[in-house]
């Protein structure tokens, strides 16, 4: 397979590790600021600074370039973090920075570079294992960021906070990136942080797509990346139209026409996009690009058909779950379809686990699929109880939000493993006699 890989130090390593560090920092900040957690500011800041040091150390470990690699990683992470720095330094007056904004921006970039350099200086030598392909690492970072976004979106729906911010693309008249952190609390925090995480995923998708177009020789992969980029752009627009119902810069709730149908479509597309990021990570992995010819296996054609069926069933199951969450309808269809998903998933996972002992990727994916199905059964019963006990109006309880969001997140993980199972069955094995 003619594929150009970028290994070792270079722009690809800095981008991948910088984005990875930023995603870790955003995840930590999201948890630290989460209602009910609300960690002290000093603790949250210490965690974020330590993550910059850790990112620099990781860069030195995998590139062998010491402090220089760490400094570049910290600088890129800090540059990405400018997307949320505006919320910290914004003036109380809408769409304006405070007078010290330039110092904050320059200082944050320098601090990120310095802390990353300190981390890199503490680890100068590279391990003996071969360095990864950095486009593949960036794809894995995108998977992690998208999963975090899916979880945050599930929390928005579970908390019934989808309309907590009344306008879009602004937030209560503020530029979205300049909405003051002090105003983000409760439902507003759930919804606004979800919007910010969406920009992080969009930026990561854009950068990965550019990298693929510049360095990949596989035309079909370039087309796939282009579709993913267009989908994430459309998804952002759908999220905004779900709130306003039409393009407008008004901040008046009376002028908005919120759409539950668009909320449903937005939720389903989020899961499909997550599956696409998992596919991108598989296509860019060493297992895909460096594996030899597929191994001939009896029954491989049957397993491919099962994996496709499982994927389609899971998409339908996710759609019926979205109908239940947004319209409180279709529960019996959702439960009936769950039985079919369980049967097909159990058979598909068991066959992958038991018949492909010499193909570790297929075997491991089958085992994880079975484990996730078991977890989802438990969460499904818990979510059913939560739905039946939860009042139709008013705020949802923390337990209800946790259970329904976990149920949705594991559903996304199941979809991702169905995608992986199909891809590995296509790449690593072939029907005997084909």
Secondary structure, 3 states (H helix, E strand, C coil): CCCCCCCCCCHHHHHHHHHHHHHHHHHHHHHHCCCCCCCCHHHHHHHHHHHHHHHHHHHHHHHCCHHHHHHHHHHHHHHHCHHHHHHHHECCCCCCECCCHHHHHHHHHHHHHHHHHHHHHCCCCCCCCCCCCHHHHHHHHHHHHHHHHHHHHHHHHHCCCCCCCCCCCCECCECHHHCCHHHCCHHHHHHHHHHHHHHHHHHHHHHHHHHHHHHCCCHHHHHHHHHHHHHHHHHHHHHHHHHHCCCCCCCCHHHCCCCHHHHHHHHHHHHHHHHHHHHHHHHCCHHHHHCCCCEEECCHHHHHHHHHHHHHHHHHHHHHHHHHHHHCCCHHHHHHHHHHHHHHHHHHHHHHHHHCCCCHHHHHHHHHHHHHHHHHHHHHHHHHHHHHHCCCCCCCCHHHHHHHHHHHHHHHHHHHHHHHHHHHHHHCEEECCC
